[in-house]
């Protein structure tokens, strides 16, 4: 859909001449309150100072710098300061840095940032300093680091930079100090080739934590080694630390370089290096993707290895549907997976039972599933409820999210097929026996009612709609006359009489169910072409 407002703004900016645009910006600044105006002014000065024009802001006078130091000393003595005054002097320091007066910039930043970060100067905030300061603190930290870099002799520079950044850690951290200092200067840094080895050597003196989560200094070292030594350095660090983030950096760099042969070997090696199961699965995924990119014949075997090494639904689906299999092949693979049983997750066991024709056993898992936790990967509800609805010829409600999912591994895993893609390889609704149909419907109703009871008991109002949609889905798949609701639904209505918010959601879900039921005479997706039977 077109965004007419954005288009109009773009065309209006294009229509203005340079002088007209300058006048407009000046008029707009005059209309803003002090906070938004200061933010926009900061951004404008920074953008202009980094432009190709060569313009730099005027450096603050020595009198202003002296005044800033005196303000910081007084604030430190009394332990507090007015935030607007701190803003003003920090902006003077930014202007000094942009103007190239790094000695003055460092002096003011050092005088203010460290005591504010340590809590020696309180600005009236409840928690973080950026609650009350309008200046961009991250920009201040970058310019402070840049000032320390260029005002310290080469041999003492690594120690000085680490000491300065550690001192202001309470205000924030620079992810990659060297990259951010370079960005501050808009290009290369003086003595960078001589500095990086010294920087790495200094960081190596810090004792490693031995934990799987790398410390700030260890991250700086990894990034510096990647810059200085490239892929060999990252490989060495991955083998040395056996840390997931370091191993991922090595593999990701190979993928970015398009070296899939080396990436395959790196993914396999990292899968053996790391101890975390999820991470190992991610590296095995990467190995399978690399094998696919290289056109290797054993890509399916690698997908199977990823599934066995770190069982998950996406990995199972990738393996089951690899190499465009026949339905007989899919069912054979599912039987193998169920017999090996590399996991106890009811989600995966239940799906494998469905694919191998053990529908009643899968229904038992759904019927006993807890009412909460539907967004957790091991909960069988979303997969089995959807699979049963599909087999019965209906549709399942959209997934619900109760808890945030774990972040995905870095790197490009092979795409995972949809659940329906693998269900197309089952015998389908036409072969569902009356006993299996009854077992599926009973399990769906049990799961829907348990879900409803749980979200009502815990007052999970955000999930009322999902529970109501499950109930309505059961009614549709049961084929009940919508004008004469079944007794179990009437019982539910009675039990939920004192939950008007849920009743409203249930009413809406049943209304939608009636709309779907009225169209059940139309051709359904059961008419979709099935894969070659085998």
BELZIGI-V722459 format. One line per field, one symbol per residue. ss: DSSP state (H for helix, E for strand, L for the rest). phi: phi as a letter, one per 20 degrees, with the letter a starting at -180 (. if undefined). psi: psi as a letter, one per 30 degrees, with the letter a starting at -180 (. if undefined). A space follows every 50 residues. Layout:
ss=???
phi=???
psi=???
This chain:
ss=LLLHHHHHHHHHHHHLLHHHHHHHHHHHHHHLLHHHHHHHHHHHHHHHHL LLLLLLLLLLLHHHHHHHHHHHHHHHHHLELLHHHHHHHHHHHHHHHHLL LHHHHHHHHHHHHHHHHHLLLELLLLLLHHHLLLLLHHHHHHHHHHHHHH HLLHHHHHHHHHHHHHHLHHHLLLLLHHHHHHHHHLLLLLLHHHHHHHHH HHHHLLLLLLLLLLLHHHHHHHHHHHHHLLHHHHHHHHHHHLLHHHHHHH HHHHHHLLLHHHHHHHHHHHHHHLLLHHHHHHHHHHHHHHHHHLLLLLHH HHHHHHHHHLLLHHHHHHHHLLLLLLHHHHHHHHHHHHHHLLLLLHHHHH HHHHHLLLHHHHHHHHHLLLLLLLLLLLLLHHHHHHHHHHHLLLLLLLLL LLLLLLLLLLLLLLLLLLHHHHHLLLLLHHHLLHHHHHHHHHHHHHHHHH HHHHHHHLLLHHHHHHHHHHHHHHHHHHLLLLLLLLHHHHHHHHHLLLLH HHHHHHHHHHHHHHHHHHLLLLLLHHHLLLLLLL
phi=.fdfffffffffffffffffffffffffffeefffgfffffgfffffffd fffnfcfffffffffffffffffffffenbbfgfffgfffffffffffen efffffffgffdfffffenfdednfecefffdeeffffffffffffffge ddggfefgfffffffffdgfeqcefcgffffgffemrfdfmffefgffff fffffffffmefeffffffgfgfffffedmffffffffffelegffffff fffffffmeffffgffgffffefeeffffgffffgffffffffemffeff fffffffffbgbfgfffffgdfmlfffffffffffffffflfbdffgfff fffffenefffffffffefffdnfeefeffggffffffgffendcdfffd decfffffffoefffefegffeffeefnffdffgffffffffffffffff ffgffffeleffdgffffffffffffffmfffecgfgfffffgffdfecg ffgfffffffffffffffdfffgeffeffefgfb
psi=kkjeeeeeeeeeeefkleeeeeeeeeeeefflleeeeeeeeeeeeeeefg lffgkklkklleeeeeeeeeeeeeeeefgllkeeeeeeeeeeeeeeeefg ifeeeeeeeefeeeeeefgfjkggledkefffkfkjeeeeeeeeeeeeef gkleefeeeeeeeeeefgffflkkejeeeeeeeefgalkkgeefeeeeee eefffkkkfflfkkleeeeeeeeeeeeefbeeeeeeeeeefhkeeeeeee eeeeeefgifeeeeeeeeeeefelfkeeeeeeeeeeeeeeeeefhkfgee eeeeeeeeeikleeeeeeeegkhilleeeeeeeeeeeeeeiglgkfeeee eeeefggieeeeeeeeegklflgffkffkfeeeeeeeeeeffgallllll jekklkklklljlkkkllefeeffglfaefgkleeeeeeeeeeeeeeeee eeeeeeeghiefgeeeeeeeeeeeeeffgkjffikleeeeeeeefgegie eeeeeeeeeeeeeeeeefgfflklfffkkllkk.
